Amino acid sequence: MNQILVLIDVQESFRHRHYWDESRAASFLAQTNALIAHCDAQGVPIVRVYHCETAADSPFNEASGYVRPLQGLMDFEAALVVKKQKHSALVGTQLLDWLRDRGITNVMVAGIRTEQCCETTTRHLSDEGFSVTFVTDATLTFDMISPDGLPMSADDIHRRTETVLNQRFASIAYVRDLIGDTCRSMAAT
């Protein structure tokens, strides 16, 4: 098999940020869990990526105890665990060599935050020659304020990310498109 799912930064650290939105997380977790279950059933390997920081007061510092799977994420056996300190999961990690050594050519990307680490990793994978599928409803982001002080909703950020990635750096897909009718039954469990 030459396909893999890279699951980026789905970690408890985010619950300790001021912008965390539990209501958005519920749908994200349902979709992500359905995707994980499908990948597991199909024998598609899953790479787990954690974002790690060195600042002592950061929830992304491993000493915080929050650099662990997000509560509500289903358990799975990771083919590889990557700890990154940059936005791209390929920078400063073994991931790029690991993918190439295994002949992986197709990468699905999901995780947290849509417009940051997920988008950056997607662009980097594309620039390295991989075919990338950005599983948009299995990514999560939060409302933000633009530099001019105007609010940007998480939905607007998702739409913007889909627009700039689509057919340039990735194919945009929804979980239901990837796994068909089994999505609804898996997401409901």
C-alpha positions in Angstrom: 0.0 0.0 0.0 1.4 3.4 -0.9 -1.1 5.5 1.0 -1.0 6.8 4.6 -2.8 9.1 7.0 -0.8 11.8 8.8 -2.8 12.9 11.9 -1.3 16.2 13.0 -1.4 17.6 16.6 -4.6 16.0 17.8 -3.4 16.5 21.4 -4.7 17.6 24.7 -2.5 20.7 24.6 -5.1 22.6 22.6 -7.7 22.2 25.4 -5.5 24.5 27.4 -5.5 27.4 25.0 -7.9 30.3 25.4 -9.4 29.8 21.9 -10.4 26.2 22.5 -14.1 25.5 21.4 -15.5 22.2 22.7 -18.5 22.5 20.5 -16.4 22.5 17.3 -14.3 19.6 18.7 -17.2 17.2 18.9 -17.8 17.2 15.2 -14.1 17.1 14.4 -13.6 14.1 16.7 -16.6 12.2 15.2 -15.2 12.7 11.6 -11.6 12.0 12.6 -12.6 8.8 14.5 -14.6 7.6 11.5 -11.5 8.2 9.3 -9.2 6.4 11.7 -11.6 3.5 11.9 -11.8 3.3 8.1 -8.0 3.5 7.7 -7.5 0.8 10.3 -10.0 -1.5 8.7 -8.4 -0.9 5.3 -4.8 -1.4 6.6 -3.9 2.2 5.8 -1.0 3.1 8.2 -1.5 6.2 10.4 1.3 8.5 11.5 0.7 10.4 14.8 2.3 13.8 14.9 2.7 15.9 18.1 3.6 19.5 18.3 6.2 20.1 21.1 7.6 23.3 22.5 10.3 24.0 25.0 8.7 27.0 26.9 8.2 25.8 30.5 4.7 27.3 30.7 3.4 25.9 27.4 0.8 23.2 27.3 2.8 22.0 24.3 5.9 21.3 26.5 6.1 17.6 27.1 6.6 18.2 30.8 3.0 19.7 30.9 1.5 16.2 30.5 -0.7 17.5 27.7 1.3 16.2 24.8 -0.8 13.1 24.5 -3.9 12.1 22.4 -6.9 14.4 22.6 -9.5 13.0 24.9 -12.2 11.5 22.7 -9.8 10.4 20.0 -10.1 6.7 19.4 -7.1 4.6 20.2 -5.0 3.3 17.3 -1.6 1.7 16.7 0.5 4.4 15.1 2.9 3.3 12.4 5.2 6.1 13.5 5.1 8.8 16.2 6.6 12.2 15.2 7.4 15.0 17.5 7.8 18.3 15.7 8.7 21.8 16.7 7.8 23.6 13.5 4.6 24.0 11.6 5.5 21.4 8.9 5.6 17.8 10.2 8.5 17.3 7.7 10.9 19.9 9.2 13.3 18.6 11.7 11.7 15.1 11.9 12.2 11.7 10.3 8.9 11.8 8.5 10.0 12.7 5.0 12.7 9.9 4.9 10.3 7.5 6.6 7.7 8.1 3.8 10.2 7.8 1.0 11.8 4.7 2.5 8.4 3.0 2.4 7.5 4.1 -1.1 4.5 6.2 0.1 3.2 8.4 -2.7 -0.3 9.3 -1.4 -0.8 11.1 1.9 -4.0 12.1 3.6 -3.7 15.0 6.0 -6.0 15.6 9.0 -5.6 17.2 12.4 -5.4 20.5 14.3 -5.1 23.5 13.2 -6.5 23.6 9.7 -4.7 26.7 8.5 -1.5 26.2 10.4 0.2 22.8 10.8 -2.2 20.9 8.5 -2.0 23.4 5.7 1.8 23.9 6.1 2.4 20.2 6.1 0.1 19.8 3.1 2.0 22.4 1.1 5.4 20.9 2.1 4.3 17.4 1.1 3.1 18.6 -2.3 6.4 20.5 -2.9 8.2 17.2 -2.1 6.3 15.4 -4.8 3.6 13.6 -2.8 -0.1 13.4 -3.9 -2.0 14.9 -1.0 -5.6 14.6 0.1 -6.6 17.3 2.6 -9.4 15.7 4.6 -11.1 19.0 5.5 -13.8 17.9 7.9 -11.1 15.9 9.9 -9.3 19.2 10.5 -10.1 21.6 13.3 -9.5 25.3 13.7 -10.9 28.2 15.7 -12.2 31.7 15.3 -9.5 34.4 14.8 -9.1 38.1 14.6 -7.5 39.5 11.3 -4.7 42.0 11.5 -7.2 44.8 10.7 -9.2 43.8 13.8 -12.1 42.0 12.0 -13.3 38.6 13.2 -12.8 35.6 11.0 -14.9 32.6 11.8 -13.4 29.1 11.9 -15.8 28.3 9.0 -14.3 31.1 6.9 -10.8 29.9 7.8 -11.7 26.4 6.6 -13.2 27.7 3.4 -10.1 29.9 2.8 -7.8 26.9 3.4 -9.8 24.7 1.1 -9.7 27.4 -1.6 -5.9 28.0 -1.6 -5.0 24.3 -1.4 -7.5 22.9 -3.9 -5.9 21.5 -7.0 -2.7 23.5 -6.3 -1.3 21.5 -3.4 -4.0 18.9 -2.6 -7.3 17.4 -3.4 -9.9 18.4 -1.0 -12.0 15.6 0.4 -14.6 15.0 3.1 -14.6 11.9 5.3 -17.9 10.8 3.7 -16.3 10.9 0.3 -13.4 8.7 1.4 -15.3 6.1 3.3 -18.8 6.2 1.8 -21.9 5.2 3.7 -19.9 3.6 6.5 -19.0 7.1 7.6 -22.4 7.8 9.1 -22.5 4.6 11.2 -18.9 5.0 12.4 -19.3 8.7 13.2 -22.4 7.9 15.3 -20.6 5.4 17.5 
